[in-house]
Amino acid sequence: MRERGDLDVLHEPFMYEYYLNRAVRLFPDFTPEPGHPTHYAAIRDMIMDKARTGPVFFKDMAYYVTATLPDDAAFRDAIQHGFLLRHPAESILSYAKRDPDFTCEEVGIEAEWTLYQSLEAAGHNPVVILSDDLRADPRATMRRYWARAGLADCPDALAWGGAVPQGWESVQKWHGDVLASGAIRPPEGPRDYSAGVTALGEPYAEYLAHHLPFYENLRAVALHQK
């Protein structure tokens, strides 16, 4: 979305509110940027101020805002919402490599489903993108997403350099592989992610069992939208 060149892009602005005020722990390798607002209302106002001069894109984890966004009608209804859905087993295996103490909530898919339902009840029809589709065919998947968001197609944005983007300084240790890849990588091939989680044992297997029903609900939405 940064590579498009026509958006003001923010990386997880509500991370500050969640991890600095409400989380049971601080996010590993998170170095808050000086001056960044740390409470929901102030972060929302920052985004709305930026949107007065042009379109803004921000990506966040759903669990940051399930307790706040659904009841903030003016802000909620000013956003074109979209969801990126990854299989929880794949997420858990990836997360455990960098942060073995992550919580069940941080897997994130229950919160995605909760937020999706609240938005649908408020009259929204959020697009749900499967990460497998994005990796298998980024060109077509992003064209579809951009159309739903009211943005022009921009195939040149599907490749990038290795410089750390503005706003990633606080979490850049988590994104080295993305920066080095230069593009959305294709799937690695068949792999039984669920078996990998089972081999890790608890609490990860419990996390997977908890989030699978919510994943299936959202996956059904994504397949219906195709």
Number of C-alpha atoms within 10 A of each C-alpha: 17 15 15 15 10 14 16 17 20 18 17 15 23 25 23 21 19 21 16 16 14 11 15 10 13 13 16 13 13 16 13 15 13 7 6 12 18 18 16 20 13 14 18 16 13 14 20 16 12 13 15 9 9 11 14 17 16 15 16 14 20 22 21 24 18 17 12 12 19 20 12 12 11 10 14 16 15 10 13 14 17 16 22 17 22 17 20 24 24 16 18 25 17 12 15 14 8 13 13 13 11 17 15 17 16 18 24 21 28 23 21 22 22 15 20 25 16 16 19 11 11 14 9 16 16 19 20 22 24 18 17 16 16 20 16 15 15 19 18 14 18 20 16 16 18 15 12 16 15 9 15 12 16 15 14 10 15 16 11 16 13 12 8 12 13 11 14 16 14 15 18 17 13 13 11 12 11 15 15 12 13 13 15 16 13 13 14 8 5 6 10 9 16 18 11 16 23 15 11 14 10 11 15 23 18 13 19 23 13 17 21 16 14 19 21 14 12 24 18 12 16 18 11 9 12 9
